[in-house]
Amino acid sequence: MKAPPEIDPGQAPDWERNWQRSYQLLLAHVKAVVQGGDLGVWIAGWDKLVPVQQYLLETIGVDPEGVAMGPVRRSQRDRWAANLKAARQFHAREGHLQPARKHVEIIDGEEIKLGSFLDNARRRAGKLSAERRADLDALGIRW
C-alpha cells in the first residue's frame, strides 16, 4: 500500500501510519508555534520508539526526559498569578487596565487572555478575596 503524499516515503514504511501522521502534525505545530509546551503528550512510551523516531523527535526539540504523559493542570493560584502578571505587564506598558475583550498578553511564551480574565474578574468581583481585589485595585481596574 502506497503512503499518502503528506507522509514522507523516506521514513521507515513499517512504522505505524498514525505515528507518522502525528510526527508530521507535531513538526508543523513546532514550526508554527515555536514553543514546546506539552507537545510530547501523544508519545505512549519513549523506549518503545525505534532510534530513528527518537532522533527525529529530538531534532525538533522533544526532550525525552520532559515528555509529559498527560496534560498538566495548573492550580487556580498559578492561573491567578499568570493573569495578574499579564495585567501588570499591560498596565506598565499602556498606563491603564482596559484592554479589549479579546486582548492577549504574552507571558513567558504563553498566551494569556487578559481581556477575558478582567471581564470575568469584574463579573465575579463579589466572590474575589480581599487580596485579589486589592491586586487589581492597585492596577486601577474599573469595576
C-alpha positions, 0 to 999 in steps of 0.5 A: 500500500502506497503512503499518502503524499503528506507522509514522507516515503523516506521514513521507515514504511513499517512504522505505524501510519498514525505515528507518522501522521502525528510526527508530521502534525507535531513538526508543523505545530513546532514550526508554527508555534515555536514553543514546546509546551506539552507537545510530547503528550501523544508519545505512549512510551519513549523506549518503545520508539525505534532510534530513528523516531527518537532522533527525529523527535529530538531534532525538533526539540522533544526532550525525552526526559520532559515528555509529559504523559498527560496534560498538566493542570495548573492550580487556580493560584498559578492561573491567578498569578499568570493573569495578574502578571499579564495585567501588570505587564499591560498596565506598565506598558499602556498606563491603564487596565482596559484592554479589549475583550479579546486582548492577549498578553504574552507571558513567558511564551504563553498566551494569556487572555487578559481581556477575558480574565478582567471581564470575568474578574469584574463579573465575579468581583463579589466572590474575589478575596480581599487580596485579589481585589486589592491586586487589581485595585492597585492596577486601577481596574474599573469595576 
